[in-house]
Amino acid sequence: MNKILLFLSATLIIASCNPKSNGTSDVKADTLVDNKYQLVWQDEFDYNGLPDSTKWKYDTEGNEAGWGNNEAQYYTEANEKNVRVKNGVLQIIALREDVGGKTFTSARLVSKADWKYGKMEINAKLPKAVGTWSAIWMMPGNWSFNDGNWPDIGEIDIMEHVGHDPGVIHASAHSKDYQWQAGTQKTDTISVSDFGDEFHSYILEWTPEVLKVFVDDKQYFEYINEGLGESKWPYDKPYYLILNLAVGGAWGSVKGIDEAAFPQTMEVDYVRIYQRKAITDME
């Protein structure tokens, strides 16, 4: 092959791999870097009973304060009525019952591991009822609700869905300067019509330069590091993963709570965490 043909072939290959730069792309998550990632943590939920205690713990610290959002649920700990693995799927179940001064119970599951950068893939099916607020998100390692200092420490929302706005999936990044309470958070949405009937992969790709979020093969959120300091980009430290199903709250109960629709379940088929391989491993 002559030099001109070699050049044209290389140009076509590069062009075909270059994703759109406007934050919305049809390029499959990780098309460019599949061979640079390795699986470092996973739960396939191929067992029955409570979630694997070597991988997960429960967050109940904000129950009395309504988690800062006036939420209606009481998160229980290691209670199979609210969280269990059955038939290869994790189930987080919100029930209508009076516990701890709240009118619902549910679960907030937290990974015991945390990670700095990587690709996080969570395959899930979401609840439909008005009043539900399901979420897949990340907070800094060693941080808890009682530590406060939110949103300065940073928050990455891979997926949020509220039942009164069915099928609208949100991804967001919160920091001191960009946050929900001021309406300045970095955020975007995508419509997923069968969110409650089918499993979809909710994916974060996180590097020192950018946060990208996908549903299956569709990128719909991108936040590029502006290089203006931690008040805007506090995402250069390890974060842990949170899976939870809230009820009501400042956002979840905008159109009330359909109590007759409970119990409601958020299902997770698998969680897979990937990180970049060392340079020597790619050679």
C-alpha positions, 0 to 999 in steps of 0.5 A: 500500500502506498503512502497516500493510501496509508494516510487515507486509511488512518484518517478514516479510522480516526474519523470513525472513532471520533465522538461528537463534542456537543455532549450528545453522542451515538458512540457506544460508551468506551468505544475508544478505550475498551482495551485500556480498561480492566474490571476492578470490582463487581457484584453480579448478584449471583446469590440469594439473601442480603447483599454481600456484606464484604462489598456493601453497607447501609447508610441510615445516618440521615433518617431523623433529618429526612436526608436534608430533603424532607424525605418520607422514607426510613432507611433500614439496615440489613432488612430483607423486606427492603433489600435482598438479592433474588433470582440474580437481581438486587431488589431495593424495595420501598414499603408503605409502613410506619417506622421511626416516625416515617411513613415508608421504609426503604434501603440506601446501599453504599459500596465499601470500596471507593475509586478515583476515576474509571468507568462505572456501569450499573444495569438497572430497572426503575420504579414507576410510581409517583412519589418514588425517587430512585438514584445511582450516584457517588460521594467522596470516600470517608464522607457521610451525611453527618459530615455535612459540607455538601455540596462543596465536597462534590457529588456525581449523579449517574442516574436520578429518576422521579416517578412524577416525570416518568422516563426522564433520566437525569445526570448531574455534577454538584460542587460548591459553585455548581449545585442544585440549590442555586440552580447552577448544577451541571446537568442534562436529561435523556428520555427512556420510555421503558425505564420501568419495564426493561433493564438499562445500563447507566454508565459513568466515564470519569477521567481527570479531564471530563465526566461523561454519562451514558444510558446504554450506547447513548451519551447524553451528559458531559462536563469538561474540567474547566481547570478553575479549581476545586470549587468547580471540579472536586472530582480528583479523589476517590468516590464510593457508589450509592444505590437507593430508592427514596420516597417523597422529598423536595423533588420526589413529592412535587406531585404528591405520593401515590401511596396505593402504588406501593410497594415499589422496587428498584432492581439492579442486575449487576454493578461493574467498576473498571479502571484504566490499565497501567501503561505497561499492561497495555504494551 
